[in-house]
Amino acid sequence: MSPVASSTVSGAFDRLGAALKPSQPPTVEDLMKEMLRPMLKAWLDDNLPSLVERLVRDEIERVTRCRG
């Protein structure tokens, strides 16, 4: 890569990095959210379908009891 191209690419990455940096450093809350996000996703993947199924079944039973 030529020195001019290398300089141009480096400058572009520097500008991109500066644009993506938050204006304030991350808080403890931000760090905890990032740490918990994968665990929450795994829990939801494992439990959400059965949870929704149970809630829908309970609601259907409740509605049918009220109509009877």
Salt bridges, closest charged atoms under 4 A:
GLU29 OE2 - LYS33 NZ 3.55
GLU34 OE2 - ARG37 NH2 2.82
ASP45 OD2 - LYS41 NZ 2.73
GLU53 OE2 - ARG57 NH1 3.99
GLU59 OE2 - ARG62 NH2 2.53
